[in-house]
Amino acid sequence: QVQLVESGGGLVQPGGSLRLSCAASGSSFSLYTMGWYRQAPGKQRELVARIITGGSTNYADSVKGRFTISRDNAKNTVYLQMNSLQPEDTAVYYCRARWPLKDYDYWGQGTQVTVSS
């Protein structure tokens, strides 16, 4: 069992930055694919960024060049650095841990990010 706790959300002006963190409990963190997803009001949850066990990453087109996902396996933590934030980035951001070979799939409770002047 893995528990995920996100932090770092808040209110920021357009053009500003935030760094989200997701701390994971449990063992074998380095074996999980970690992802950040977001859900805006009235919209479906969507993938923002993902980092696999080897460190390769992929991003939604809408955040490429602005967001960076990283992980620190020693701290059981994954980060999402968000720069040049825009109002359309406003959403609840969720952390996800997946280990497909073992059919493990865990979500955090979410953290609100609001971009507004």
N, C-alpha and C positions, 0 to 999 in steps of 0.2 A: 504494500500500500504506500502510495506517495501522496503527500499533501503539499499543495502549492500555495504560496502566499505572495500576492503582488503588492507592490508599494511604489510610490513615486508619482502618482497621478496628481492632477490639480488643475488650476485655472492659469492659463498663460495667454499672453497677447499674440496676435499674428506675427510670425517671424521669430518667435521665441523658441526655446528648447526645453525639453524635459528628458529625464532618464528614468525609465521604468526598471524595476528589479522584480525578479521572481525567485524566491527562495524555496527550495525543495527539501522536504524531509525524506527519510528513507535511504536505502542503499542503491548502489548501481546507477547513480545519476548520470555518469558519463556514457552509459549505454542507451540513454533515451534521446530520441529526437525531440528537441524543444521548439516550441513555436509561440508566437504572439498573434492573436486574433483580435478583431474589434467588431463591435456591433453598435451602429448608430440607431437612434429611434426610428422605428418603422422600416428598418432594413435588416437583411440577413447578416448573420455573422460571417466575416470574411477573413481569410489569411492575410496577415500583414508581412510576417517574416518568419523564416524557419532556419534552424541550424541543426545539422545532423551530427552524429557522434564523431565523425572525422573532422568536423569544423566547416564543411562546405555550407554555404548559405544560399537562400533564394528569397526574393522580395516580390511583393505586389508591385505592378508597374507604377501605381500611384505614389509609392513611397521611395522608389529607387533614387539614390543620390541624396536622400534626405535622412533616411533612417538607417541605423546600423544595429544588427543583432550580434551579441557575443555571449560567450559562456565562460564561467570559471568553475571547472570541475572540482577544484579543491574546496570551493566554498558552496558547492551545490546550488549555484545561482546562474540565472540567465538574465541578460540585460537587453533593453531596447533604448538606444540613444536616438532621440527624435529632434531633429533640427528643422529650421524653417517651417515651423508648424503653421497650418492654415485652418480656417474655420471648418473645412470639410474633414479634418482629422478628428473632430469632436466625436467621441464615442466612449463606450466602456471597453477597456482593453483587458483581454484575458490571456493568461498563460496556459499552455497545454504541454503535457509530457506524454509521448507515445513510445511504446516498444512493440512494434507490430508482430515480431516473432513470438511474443508471449501474449499478444492481444491485450496489452496494458494500455490504458488511455485515461488520463487524469486531467482535470481542469481546475484552475484557480477560481476564486470568487469574483474576480474582476476589480479594476480600478478605473475611476472616471477621469477622463482627460477632456477638458473644455478649452477650446481656443476661441477667444473673444476679446474684443477691445472694450 
